[in-house]
């Protein structure tokens, strides 16, 4: 598995925690930044990560900003991305099993580093169940193919 990871200024600390987790799990990754102490624009980091996943260069993406909301909105504008904003372990598990999400968004101002690591690990290890869920995800893909 290869993971693209990025954050804006509001998610730098948790991004570093998740990078540490990826290294512990032996997962290959690319850090898309940011290394900033001042305010930056979240789409400048969300869109390159989402495009890296959508074009097949990376299997999954992880995005962190203050709330995770901006990152998830921006990422979901990229065709082929199913980004979920997650702040609990149950949602991390189910969004992989039922929605086949390929990008995870979290908010550093909402959760702490310990929970973020647990969410990311749960999501990274999660597998899509297929079955009835494949039909639902397929409807999203079909809509994208017709309208994007």
WOSUL-V591273 format. One record per residue. RES is the residue in one letter. SS is DSSP state (h for helix, s for strand, l for the rest). OMEGA is omega as a letter, one per 40 degrees, with the letter a starting at -180 (none if undefined). D_CENTER is the distance of its C-alpha to the mean C-alpha in Angstrom with 1 decimal. Layout:
res = <RES;RES>
ss = <SS;SS>
omega = <OMEGA;OMEGA>
d_center = <D_CENTER;D_CENTER>
This chain:
res = <X;X;X;X;X;X;X;X;X;X;X;X;X;X;X;X;X;X;X;X;X;X;X;X;X;X;X;X;X;X;X;X;X;X;X;X;X;X;X;X;X;X;X;X;X;X;X;X;X;X;X;X;X;X;X;X;X;X;X;X;X;X;X;X;X;X;X;X;X;X;X;X;X;X;X;X;X;X;X;X;X;X;X;X;X;X;X;X;X;X;X;X;X;X;X;X;X;X;X;X;X;X;X;X;X;X;X;X;X;X;X;X;X;X;X;X;X;X;X;X;X;X;X;X;X;X;X;X;X;X;X;X;X;X;X;X;X;X;X;X;X;X;X;X;X;X;X;X>
ss = <l;s;s;s;s;s;s;l;h;h;h;h;h;h;h;h;h;h;h;h;h;h;h;h;h;l;l;s;s;s;s;l;l;l;l;l;l;l;l;l;l;l;h;h;h;h;h;h;h;h;h;h;h;h;l;l;l;l;l;s;s;s;s;s;s;l;l;l;h;h;h;h;h;h;h;l;l;l;l;l;l;l;s;s;s;l;l;l;h;h;h;h;h;h;h;h;h;h;h;l;l;l;s;s;s;s;s;l;l;l;l;l;h;h;h;h;h;h;h;h;h;h;h;h;h;l;l;l;l;l;l;h;h;h;h;h;h;h;h;h;h;h;h;h;h;h;h;l>
omega = <i;a;i;a;i;i;i;a;a;a;a;a;i;i;i;i;a;i;i;i;i;i;i;a;a;a;i;a;i;i;i;i;f;i;a;i;a;a;i;a;a;i;i;i;a;a;i;i;a;i;i;i;a;a;i;i;i;a;a;i;i;a;i;i;a;i;a;a;a;i;a;i;a;a;a;i;a;a;i;a;i;a;i;i;a;i;i;a;a;i;i;a;a;a;i;a;a;a;a;a;i;i;i;i;i;i;a;a;a;a;i;a;a;i;i;i;a;i;a;i;i;a;a;a;a;i;i;a;a;i;a;i;i;i;a;i;i;i;i;i;i;i;i;a;a;a;a;none>
d_center = <13.8;12.4;9.1;8.4;7.6;8.9;10.3;13.3;16.4;15.3;12.6;14.5;15.8;12.8;11.2;14.5;14.4;11.3;13.0;16.0;14.5;13.3;16.9;18.5;16.9;18.0;14.8;15.1;12.6;13.0;12.7;12.5;13.9;15.4;18.5;20.1;22.1;22.6;20.8;18.7;17.1;13.3;13.4;14.9;11.7;9.0;11.2;12.0;8.6;8.2;11.8;11.6;9.6;11.9;15.0;14.6;14.6;11.4;10.6;6.8;4.3;3.2;4.8;7.9;11.0;14.0;13.0;9.5;11.4;12.0;8.6;7.7;11.2;11.2;8.3;10.1;13.3;12.6;14.5;13.0;9.4;8.6;5.8;6.8;7.8;9.0;11.9;13.9;14.1;15.6;12.9;10.4;13.2;14.2;11.0;11.0;14.8;15.5;12.9;11.6;8.0;6.5;2.9;2.2;4.4;7.7;11.1;13.4;16.4;15.7;15.1;16.6;15.7;17.1;15.2;11.8;12.9;14.0;10.9;8.8;11.9;12.5;9.2;9.8;13.4;13.1;14.8;15.2;18.7;19.8;23.1;23.3;19.5;19.7;22.2;20.0;16.9;19.7;21.0;17.8;18.0;21.7;21.4;19.1;21.7;24.5;23.2;20.9>
